[in-house]
Amino acid sequence: MFNVMLVDDELVVRRGITTSIEWGEHGIAFVAQARNGREALDLLQEHAVDLILTDIRMPVMTGIELAHAVKAQYPDIEIVMLSGYEDFQYAKEAMSIGIRHYLLKPIMAEKLVELLTQLRDEQRRIRSDRQGEIIKNKIFNENLPAIKLALMNSLIHLKPDSGEVIDQARTLNIELVGPAYQVFVIEIDDYAMFTEGLSRKEQEAYSFAVMNIAEETLVSRIPGFVCYGESDKMIGLVNTREGLDIRDNCKEIQENIRKYLKLSISIGIGTQRADMMDLHASYKEAVTALRRKGINGKGAILMFSDAYSLPDGSQQGMSEEDPARNAKKLVKEAIQYIAEHYDKQIGLNDLARHVYVTPAHFSKVFKEEMGITFVKWLNQYRVAEAKKLLKTTWLKTYEIAEKVGFQDYKYFSMIFKKYTDYSPRDYRNHE
């Protein structure tokens, strides 16, 4: 049996993990449970344990403190950390003492079984040829990001043999099964400003976290992988098919990174390619689309196909030339959409996509009908909503900024003053 100790201060978590699965069928036994690190150390004197599955945050003794003690006293025991994205600072410390594996809460039973059976089998192999396997695993884990990057580079810069690449990917547990493929590029917004004062290791740690969150978010929905590209960029590749739009997947990546790391990212997306040998073109398109961030603003999701091709009437449902689509109806639909979504990050591309026209056509029609640009109209609408909140609530300026669609409250204050001649604070106090 592969003996596991579970350490978590929440009874419901311990009970859920130990009772939700028939562990004996997998050759795994939970031989001890503890509420904190101190209890775990006491129990280690009474039980033979192969692996400790421990929470990070606990009273009396944390998971990190427990890991330090176990590594010093029982170096052969494997440790798996249970953590949330908010525990990233603790996770960095755990990495420094050799913790290789993490499970994010809430824990999926399938992932837990997969990881524990993987570690069970790994220990069996280590026991059969201990020294050789330890060295092999260490080298592999240390070089995994570089190996994945090498695989990505061969796909986007060379024209590799597809069968060979598929086999190489499978050795990394990456499935490249098609029938089509699509490349996207993630860029951390304001990277120079964000990393000012951080050490190189700290910068790499944040980039590594962005990559991991992006990949975990992605592969939970669609097969693919994400690798480290440059300091502020990551490259992703997904299996896709005709008619599948990966924008929702990219929005979910954005939301998770904003939620857990407080970072804004922009994403450029290339077109689908049926042939793996054409992925270099999809990559170039993603990079080209990302350059439009200067026009669309930070936090954008930029499709190459949106920015650089005209809509197909048969696919879009209605083209610019359709006589039923008159300008007044188009603008009316757009204004209704703004009224329902002004509190979110919406831009020209979102509105154009909603009314099934190109951004250029939408921008032209909107200005002709309303007499001002779309961006100016949107700002005026948001300012009007902000004025209502300033007069009817005691919300703080940054809270009002978020409620009317501005992520940066300083930029909100600047726009507010531009259209009212008052700062938000002065407007609230003005009678």
C-alpha positions in Angstrom: 0.0 0.0 0.0 1.0 3.6 -0.6 0.5 5.3 2.8 -0.9 8.8 2.8 -1.3 11.3 5.7 -3.9 14.0 5.3 -3.4 17.3 7.1 -6.2 20.0 7.0 -7.9 22.0 9.7 -11.3 21.6 8.1 -13.1 18.4 9.0 -15.3 18.6 5.9 -12.3 18.7 3.6 -10.7 15.7 5.4 -13.9 13.7 5.3 -14.6 14.6 1.7 -11.1 13.5 0.5 -11.0 10.2 2.5 -14.6 9.0 1.8 -15.4 10.2 -1.7 -13.1 7.6 -3.3 -12.4 3.9 -2.8 -8.7 4.4 -2.2 -8.0 0.7 -1.6 -8.8 0.0 -5.2 -5.9 2.3 -6.2 -3.5 0.7 -3.8 -3.7 3.8 -1.5 -4.5 4.1 2.2 -5.0 7.2 4.3 -3.2 5.9 7.5 -3.5 9.1 9.5 -5.3 12.5 9.6 -4.2 15.7 11.4 -5.7 19.1 11.9 -2.4 21.0 11.7 1.3 20.6 11.2 2.1 19.9 14.9 -0.3 17.0 15.1 1.1 15.7 11.8 4.7 15.6 13.2 3.5 13.7 16.3 1.6 11.2 14.1 4.7 10.6 11.9 6.4 9.0 14.9 3.6 6.4 15.0 2.9 5.7 11.3 4.9 4.8 8.2 4.0 7.4 5.7 4.9 7.7 2.0 3.2 11.0 1.2 1.7 13.9 3.1 -1.3 15.8 1.5 -1.4 19.1 3.4 -3.2 22.4 3.3 -1.0 25.5 3.4 -2.9 27.7 5.8 -3.6 26.1 9.2 -3.5 27.2 12.8 -0.7 26.1 15.2 1.6 25.0 12.4 1.1 25.9 8.7 1.7 23.5 5.8 4.9 25.4 4.9 6.3 25.0 8.4 5.3 21.3 8.3 7.1 20.9 5.0 10.3 22.5 6.4 10.2 20.1 9.3 9.4 17.0 7.2 12.1 17.8 4.7 14.6 18.0 7.5 13.5 14.9 9.4 11.9 12.6 6.7 13.5 13.6 3.4 12.0 10.6 1.6 8.4 11.6 2.2 6.7 13.2 -0.7 4.6 16.3 0.0 1.6 17.6 -2.0 0.3 21.1 -1.2 -3.4 22.0 -1.2 -3.7 25.6 -2.0 -5.8 28.4 -3.5 -4.5 30.9 -6.0 -4.4 33.4 -3.2 -1.6 31.3 -1.6 0.8 32.1 -4.4 3.4 33.8 -2.1 3.4 30.7 0.2 3.7 28.5 -2.9 6.9 30.3 -3.9 8.5 29.5 -0.6 7.4 25.8 -0.9 9.0 25.7 -4.4 12.3 26.8 -2.8 12.4 23.8 -0.5 11.6 21.3 -3.2 7.8 20.9 -3.2 6.9 19.7 -6.7 3.2 19.3 -6.7 0.1 21.4 -5.9 -3.6 20.8 -6.1 -5.8 23.9 -6.3 -8.9 24.1 -4.2 -11.7 23.1 -4.8 -10.1 19.7 -5.4 -11.4 17.6 -8.3 -11.5 13.9 -7.3 -10.3 12.8 -10.7 -7.2 15.0 -10.4 -6.5 13.8 -6.9 -6.7 10.2 -7.9 -4.6 10.9 -11.0 -1.9 12.7 -9.0 -1.7 10.2 -6.1 -1.6 7.1 -8.3 1.0 8.9 -10.4 3.1 9.5 -7.3 2.4 5.9 -6.0 3.8 4.5 -9.3 6.6 6.9 -9.2 7.7 5.8 -5.8 7.5 2.1 -6.9 9.9 3.0 -9.7 12.1 4.9 -7.4 12.3 2.0 -5.0 13.3 -0.4 -7.9 16.1 1.9 -9.1 16.2 4.7 -6.5 19.2 6.8 -7.4 18.7 6.7 -11.2 15.0 7.6 -11.1 15.5 10.5 -8.6 18.1 12.0 -10.9 16.0 11.5 -14.0 12.9 13.1 -12.4 14.8 16.0 -11.0 16.3 16.8 -14.4 12.9 16.4 -16.2 11.0 18.6 -13.7 13.7 21.3 -13.7 13.7 21.4 -17.5 10.0 21.0 -18.2 9.3 24.6 -19.1 12.3 24.6 -21.5 11.2 21.3 -23.0 7.7 22.7 -23.6 9.1 25.9 -25.1 11.3 23.8 -27.5 8.2 22.0 -28.6 6.4 25.2 -29.2 9.3 26.7 -31.1 9.5 23.7 -33.4 5.8 24.2 -34.2 5.7 28.0 -34.8 9.2 28.6 -36.3 9.9 25.3 -38.1 7.8 22.9 -40.2 8.1 19.7 -38.2 6.9 16.2 -39.0 3.4 16.1 -37.4 3.7 12.5 -36.3 7.0 13.2 -34.5 5.6 16.3 -32.8 2.5 14.5 -31.6 4.6 11.7 -30.1 6.9 14.3 -28.4 3.9 16.1 -27.0 2.4 12.9 -25.6 5.6 12.4 -23.5 4.7 15.7 -21.9 1.0 14.7 -21.4 0.0 17.1 -24.1 -2.6 16.0 -26.7 -2.3 17.5 -30.2 -5.2 15.7 -31.9 -6.7 18.4 -34.1 -8.7 18.5 -36.3 -7.4 22.1 -36.4 -5.1 24.2 -34.3 -4.9 27.8 -33.2 -2.1 29.9 -31.6 -2.6 32.8 -29.1 -0.1 35.1 -27.4 -0.6 36.5 -23.9 1.1 39.8 -23.0 1.2 41.2 -19.4 0.0 44.8 -19.6 2.3 47.5 -18.1 5.0 44.9 -17.5 7.9 47.3 -17.0 5.9 49.3 -14.4 4.6 46.2 -12.7 8.1 44.6 -12.3 9.9 47.7 -11.2 11.7 46.9 -8.0 11.2 43.2 -8.3 14.2 40.8 -8.5 14.7 38.6 -11.5 13.5 35.6 -9.6 10.3 37.4 -8.5 9.6 38.5 -12.1 10.1 34.9 -13.2 7.8 33.7 -10.5 5.0 36.0 -11.6 5.5 35.0 -15.3 5.5 31.3 -14.2 2.2 31.9 -12.3 0.6 33.6 -15.3 1.6 30.6 -17.5 0.3 28.1 -15.0 -3.1 29.8 -14.4 -3.5 30.3 -18.2 -2.7 26.6 -18.9 -4.9 25.2 -16.1 -7.8 27.4 -17.1 -7.3 26.4 -20.7 -6.9 22.6 -20.4 -10.0 22.4 -18.2 -12.0 23.4 -21.2 -10.0 22.5 -24.4 -6.9 20.4 -25.1 -3.7 22.5 -25.5 -0.8 23.9 -23.6 0.8 27.3 -22.7 4.5 27.9 -22.4 6.8 30.8 -21.4 7.8 32.9 -24.4 9.5 36.1 -23.2 9.5 38.0 -19.9 6.1 39.6 -20.5 4.7 37.1 -23.1 3.4 33.5 -23.1 2.4 31.4 -26.1 -0.6 29.1 -26.2 -1.7 26.4 -28.6 -5.1 24.8 -28.6 -6.8 22.0 -30.5 -9.8 23.4 -32.2 -12.3 22.8 -35.0 -14.3 24.8 -37.5 -16.8 27.0 -35.8 -15.2 26.9 -32.4 -14.5 30.4 -31.0 -11.8 30.4 -28.3 -12.5 34.0 -27.1 -14.5 32.8 -24.2 -11.6 30.6 -23.1 -9.3 33.6 -23.4 -11.7 35.8 -21.4 -11.7 33.2 -18.6 -7.9 33.2 -18.6 -8.0 37.0 -18.3 -10.5 36.9 -15.5 -8.6 34.3 -13.5 -5.3 36.2 -13.8 -7.0 39.4 -12.9 -8.7 37.8 -9.9 -5.7 35.8 -8.5 -2.7 37.9 -9.5 -4.2 41.3 -9.9 -2.7 41.6 -13.3 -4.1 42.9 -16.6 -3.3 40.9 -19.7 -4.0 41.3 -23.4 -4.4 38.4 -25.8 -3.8 38.2 -29.6 -5.4 35.2 -31.4 -4.3 33.8 -34.8 -6.6 32.0 -37.2 -7.4 28.3 -37.2 -5.0 26.1 -39.2 -5.9 22.5 -40.2 -2.3 21.7 -41.0 0.2 21.7 -38.1 2.9 22.8 -40.6 1.0 26.2 -40.9 1.1 27.1 -37.2 3.9 29.5 -37.9 1.3 31.6 -39.8 -1.2 31.4 -36.9 1.5 32.6 -34.5 2.5 35.6 -36.7 -1.2 36.5 -36.9 -1.5 36.4 -33.1 1.5 38.7 -32.7 0.1 41.1 -35.4 -3.3 41.2 -33.7 -1.7 42.0 -30.4 0.0 45.1 -31.8 -3.5 46.6 -32.1 -3.5 46.9 -28.3 -2.4 50.4 -28.7 -5.7 51.2 -30.5 -8.1 49.0 -28.6 -6.5 49.5 -25.1 -5.1 47.3 -22.5 -7.0 44.2 -21.4 -8.1 43.5 -25.0 -8.8 40.2 -26.7 -7.7 40.7 -30.3 -8.7 38.3 -33.1 -6.6 38.6 -36.2 -9.7 37.6 -38.2 -11.7 40.5 -36.7 -9.1 43.2 -37.4 -7.8 42.2 -40.8 -10.6 40.6 -42.7 -14.1 41.6 -43.9 -17.2 39.8 -42.7 -18.7 37.0 -44.8 -22.4 37.6 -45.2 -23.2 33.9 -45.3 -21.4 33.4 -42.0 -22.2 36.6 -40.2 -25.9 36.4 -40.9 -26.0 40.0 -42.2 -23.5 42.1 -44.0 -23.0 45.9 -44.3 -24.7 45.8 -47.6 -27.9 44.1 -46.4 -30.7 46.7 -46.9 -32.5 45.5 -43.8 -29.6 46.6 -41.7 -30.1 50.4 -41.7 -27.9 52.7 -39.8 -30.5 53.7 -37.2 -31.2 50.1 -36.3 -27.6 49.3 -36.0 -26.9 52.2 -33.7 -30.0 51.5 -31.6 -28.8 48.0 -31.0 -25.4 49.2 -30.1 -26.7 51.7 -27.6 -28.9 49.1 -26.0 -25.8 46.8 -25.7 -23.9 49.6 -24.0 -26.7 50.3 -21.6 -26.5 46.6 -20.5 -22.7 46.2 -20.5 -21.2 49.6 -19.8 -20.0 48.4 -16.4 -17.8 45.8 -18.2 -14.7 46.1 -20.3 -16.3 46.7 -23.7 -14.7 48.2 -26.7 -15.2 48.9 -30.4 -14.6 45.3 -31.4 -17.2 44.0 -28.9 -19.9 46.3 -30.3 -19.0 45.6 -33.9 -19.2 41.9 -33.2 -22.5 42.3 -31.5 -24.1 44.0 -34.5 -22.3 41.8 -37.1 -20.2 44.4 -38.9 -16.5 45.3 -39.1 -15.1 47.7 -36.5 -14.3 50.2 -39.2 -17.9 50.2 -40.6 -19.4 50.4 -37.1 -17.2 53.3 -36.1 -18.1 55.2 -39.3 -21.9 54.6 -39.0 -22.0 55.4 -35.3 -20.2 58.8 -35.8 -22.5 59.7 -38.7 -25.6 58.9 -36.7 -24.6 60.3 -33.3 -22.3 63.1 -34.3 -19.5 61.9 -32.0 -17.2 58.9 -31.9 -18.2 55.7 -30.2 -15.4 56.1 -27.6 -16.5 59.6 -26.7 -20.1 58.5 -26.5 -19.3 55.6 -24.3 -17.2 57.8 -22.0 -20.1 60.3 -21.7 -22.5 57.5 -20.9 -20.3 56.1 -18.2 -19.7 59.6 -16.7 -23.5 60.2 -16.6 -23.9 56.9 -14.7 -21.1 57.9 -12.4 -22.7 61.2 -11.6 -25.8 59.4 -10.5 -23.8 57.2 -8.1 -21.9 60.1 -6.7 -25.1 61.9 -5.8 -27.1 58.9 -4.6 -24.4 56.7 -2.8 -21.4 57.0 -0.6 -19.3 54.6 -2.7 -15.6 55.5 -2.9 -14.3 56.9 -6.2 -12.5 53.6 -7.2 -15.7 51.6 -6.5 -17.7 53.9 -8.7 -15.0 53.7 -11.4 -15.3 49.9 -11.4 -19.1 50.0 -11.4 -19.2 52.2 -14.6 -16.5 50.2 -16.5 -13.2 51.8 -15.6 -10.5 49.5 -14.3 -8.1 52.4 -13.5 -9.7 54.9 -11.1 -7.1 57.6 -12.0 -8.0 57.4 -15.6 -11.7 57.5 -14.6 -11.1 60.7 -12.6 -9.3 62.3 -15.6 -12.2 61.4 -18.0 -14.8 62.6 -15.4 -13.1 65.9 -15.1 -12.8 66.3 -18.8 -16.6 66.0 -19.3 -17.8 67.8 -16.1 -15.0 70.2 -15.2 -15.1 68.7 -11.7 -13.2 65.9 -10.0 -15.5 63.1 -8.7 -15.0 64.4 -5.2 -15.7 68.0 -6.0 -18.8 67.0 -8.0 -20.1 65.1 -5.0 -19.6 68.1 -2.8 -20.9 70.6 -5.3 -24.5 71.8 -4.8 
